Amino acid sequence: MNPVALIVEDEALLAEELRAELAALWPELQLLPTAADCLSAITRALAERPQLCFLDIRMPGASGLEVAAALAEDWPADQPFPLLV
């Protein structure tokens, strides 16, 4: 099974650049659709349970650090917590 990652980035050009770099460097990595805001990031991460999350620190509404805190609070105890970048 290939690892799964979620990119959380509100700037489409930056998200696409990271997506392209990851695809070139780590072809086995399965990338979920990019989340452009904190609420969709939390919802998608809890539903899809990626092994890796790339979090933008500055986003409208809340920061990537707040996303990380929300995931830590709501992540299922029986599931491994994702690596956060």
Backbone as CSV, one residue per row, in Angstrom:
resi,resn,N_x,N_y,N_z,CA_x,CA_y,CA_z,C_x,C_y,C_z
1,MET,0.838,-1.184,0.000,0.000,0.000,0.000,0.885,1.249,0.000
2,ASN,0.618,2.165,-0.884,1.389,3.396,-0.988,0.965,4.393,0.084
3,PRO,1.926,5.197,0.570,1.565,6.217,1.552,0.668,7.274,0.925
4,VAL,-0.159,7.892,1.770,-1.117,8.907,1.335,-0.789,10.213,2.047
5,ALA,-0.860,11.328,1.289,-0.562,12.638,1.867,-1.653,13.635,1.519
6,LEU,-1.802,14.606,2.389,-2.733,15.709,2.186,-1.944,17.009,2.210
7,ILE,-2.122,17.825,1.167,-1.531,19.161,1.125,-2.611,20.153,1.531
8,VAL,-2.278,21.004,2.506,-3.196,22.044,2.967,-2.538,23.383,2.639
9,GLU,-3.060,24.045,1.619,-2.458,25.286,1.123,-3.530,26.114,0.444
10,ASP,-3.657,27.387,0.863,-4.699,28.241,0.283,-4.259,28.925,-1.010
11,GLU,-2.976,28.916,-1.327,-2.496,29.509,-2.576,-2.310,28.406,-3.606
12,ALA,-3.142,28.426,-4.639,-3.182,27.348,-5.625,-1.834,27.109,-6.305
13,LEU,-1.113,28.164,-6.644,0.188,27.993,-7.309,1.195,27.283,-6.409
14,LEU,1.217,27.634,-5.130,2.127,26.968,-4.195,1.734,25.506,-3.988
15,ALA,0.450,25.252,-3.898,-0.019,23.879,-3.737,0.365,23.038,-4.946
16,GLU,0.196,23.589,-6.137,0.527,22.847,-7.353,2.031,22.614,-7.465
17,GLU,2.828,23.580,-7.070,4.287,23.415,-7.095,4.716,22.305,-6.137
18,LEU,4.173,22.296,-4.934,4.496,21.236,-3.974,4.037,19.889,-4.506
19,ARG,2.860,19.845,-5.081,2.330,18.605,-5.658,3.281,18.076,-6.749
20,ALA,3.740,18.966,-7.627,4.642,18.564,-8.716,5.983,18.082,-8.165
21,GLU,6.522,18.792,-7.183,7.802,18.387,-6.583,7.687,17.022,-5.908
22,LEU,6.610,16.818,-5.162,6.414,15.531,-4.496,6.243,14.402,-5.503
23,ALA,5.494,14.652,-6.562,5.289,13.625,-7.597,6.609,13.231,-8.251
24,ALA,7.476,14.203,-8.470,8.769,13.920,-9.094,9.711,13.183,-8.142
25,LEU,9.721,13.584,-6.878,10.651,13.011,-5.912,10.161,11.724,-5.252
26,TRP,8.847,11.559,-5.191,8.261,10.424,-4.464,7.058,9.903,-5.250
27,PRO,7.298,9.238,-6.370,6.200,8.823,-7.252,5.182,7.886,-6.598
28,GLU,5.596,7.163,-5.564,4.683,6.223,-4.903,3.670,6.931,-4.005
29,LEU,3.951,8.175,-3.667,3.085,8.917,-2.758,1.761,9.249,-3.433
30,GLN,0.686,8.849,-2.810,-0.653,9.176,-3.316,-1.082,10.487,-2.672
31,LEU,-1.391,11.482,-3.514,-1.793,12.790,-3.015,-3.302,12.949,-3.083
32,LEU,-3.895,13.270,-1.955,-5.324,13.569,-1.909,-5.555,14.938,-2.551
33,PRO,-6.779,15.250,-2.919,-7.055,16.609,-3.407,-6.652,17.635,-2.346
34,THR,-6.087,18.729,-2.781,-5.604,19.768,-1.886,-6.754,20.406,-1.109
35,ALA,-6.507,20.644,0.168,-7.463,21.382,1.000,-6.986,22.830,1.057
36,ALA,-7.886,23.767,0.773,-7.507,25.178,0.689,-7.876,25.983,1.927
37,ASP,-8.504,25.346,2.907,-8.848,26.050,4.136,-8.826,25.061,5.296
38,CYS,-8.841,25.599,6.491,-8.672,24.768,7.680,-9.812,23.786,7.897
39,LEU,-11.037,24.231,7.717,-12.178,23.346,7.937,-12.145,22.148,6.986
40,SER,-11.897,22.390,5.706,-11.845,21.265,4.771,-10.622,20.395,5.042
41,ALA,-9.531,20.978,5.531,-8.353,20.184,5.878,-8.658,19.210,7.006
42,ILE,-9.297,19.705,8.041,-9.634,18.846,9.183,-10.623,17.765,8.754
43,THR,-11.659,18.155,8.030,-12.671,17.201,7.570,-12.052,16.119,6.700
44,ARG,-11.237,16.543,5.724,-10.633,15.576,4.803,-9.645,14.657,5.522
45,ALA,-8.815,15.230,6.398,-7.834,14.403,7.111,-8.510,13.368,8.005
46,LEU,-9.558,13.777,8.706,-10.252,12.822,9.575,-10.975,11.746,8.771
47,ALA,-11.467,12.092,7.590,-12.171,11.119,6.757,-11.210,10.187,6.016
48,GLU,-10.126,10.747,5.490,-9.208,9.978,4.631,-8.047,9.353,5.401
49,ARG,-7.696,9.910,6.531,-6.606,9.449,7.401,-5.280,9.266,6.657
50,PRO,-4.736,10.361,6.116,-3.445,10.261,5.432,-2.324,9.967,6.425
51,GLN,-1.221,9.457,5.903,-0.057,9.196,6.750,0.816,10.444,6.905
52,LEU,0.588,11.447,6.036,1.423,12.636,6.011,0.566,13.846,5.655
53,CYS,0.743,14.963,6.372,0.022,16.204,6.070,1.019,17.347,5.946
54,PHE,0.943,18.062,4.838,1.730,19.267,4.625,0.823,20.448,4.941
55,LEU,1.094,21.146,6.030,0.198,22.196,6.517,0.779,23.581,6.291
56,ASP,0.012,24.439,5.623,0.360,25.849,5.481,0.158,26.502,6.847
57,ILE,1.126,27.291,7.271,1.011,27.923,8.582,0.014,29.075,8.570
58,ARG,0.043,29.908,7.523,-0.853,31.072,7.445,-1.936,30.843,6.407
59,MET,-3.162,30.771,6.891,-4.316,30.617,6.011,-5.453,31.461,6.557
60,PRO,-6.411,31.806,5.711,-7.573,32.554,6.209,-8.360,31.721,7.220
61,GLY,-8.776,32.345,8.272,-9.627,31.673,9.258,-8.871,31.034,10.393
62,ALA,-7.866,30.250,10.102,-7.097,29.557,11.134,-5.762,29.160,10.529
63,SER,-4.831,28.790,11.377,-3.499,28.432,10.886,-3.338,26.916,10.784
64,GLY,-2.272,26.520,10.108,-1.944,25.104,10.046,-1.674,24.522,11.419
65,LEU,-1.172,25.354,12.329,-0.954,24.887,13.697,-2.275,24.568,14.385
66,GLU,-3.302,25.358,14.079,-4.632,25.081,14.638,-5.224,23.814,14.023
67,VAL,-4.926,23.576,12.753,-5.349,22.320,12.113,-4.686,21.150,12.835
68,ALA,-3.389,21.264,13.074,-2.667,20.194,13.769,-3.264,19.931,15.147
69,ALA,-3.585,20.987,15.876,-4.177,20.828,17.212,-5.543,20.152,17.134
70,ALA,-6.355,20.552,16.157,-7.685,19.941,16.002,-7.556,18.467,15.636
71,LEU,-6.604,18.150,14.769,-6.407,16.740,14.403,-5.953,15.928,15.613
72,ALA,-5.043,16.488,16.396,-4.565,15.782,17.585,-5.705,15.506,18.561
73,GLU,-6.629,16.450,18.645,-7.757,16.298,19.561,-8.778,15.267,19.067
74,ASP,-9.036,15.255,17.755,-10.116,14.424,17.208,-9.656,13.142,16.524
75,TRP,-8.352,12.926,16.398,-7.850,11.752,15.693,-8.217,10.482,16.463
76,PRO,-8.685,9.443,15.772,-9.046,8.198,16.455,-7.843,7.583,17.184
77,ALA,-8.038,7.203,18.414,-6.954,6.671,19.236,-6.368,5.381,18.681
78,ASP,-7.158,4.628,17.927,-6.673,3.340,17.409,-5.972,3.470,16.042
79,GLN,-5.783,4.711,15.563,-5.141,4.956,14.267,-3.822,5.711,14.484
80,PRO,-2.765,5.366,13.711,-1.524,6.128,13.843,-1.715,7.579,13.399
81,PHE,-1.201,8.509,14.181,-1.314,9.930,13.858,-0.393,10.250,12.677
82,PRO,-0.833,11.118,11.759,0.008,11.409,10.587,1.236,12.238,10.935
83,LEU,2.262,12.105,10.128,3.411,12.989,10.223,2.977,14.358,9.724
84,LEU,3.412,15.415,10.392,3.026,16.779,10.027,4.245,17.562,9.576
85,VAL,4.097,18.215,8.431,5.162,19.064,7.891,4.582,20.448,7.737
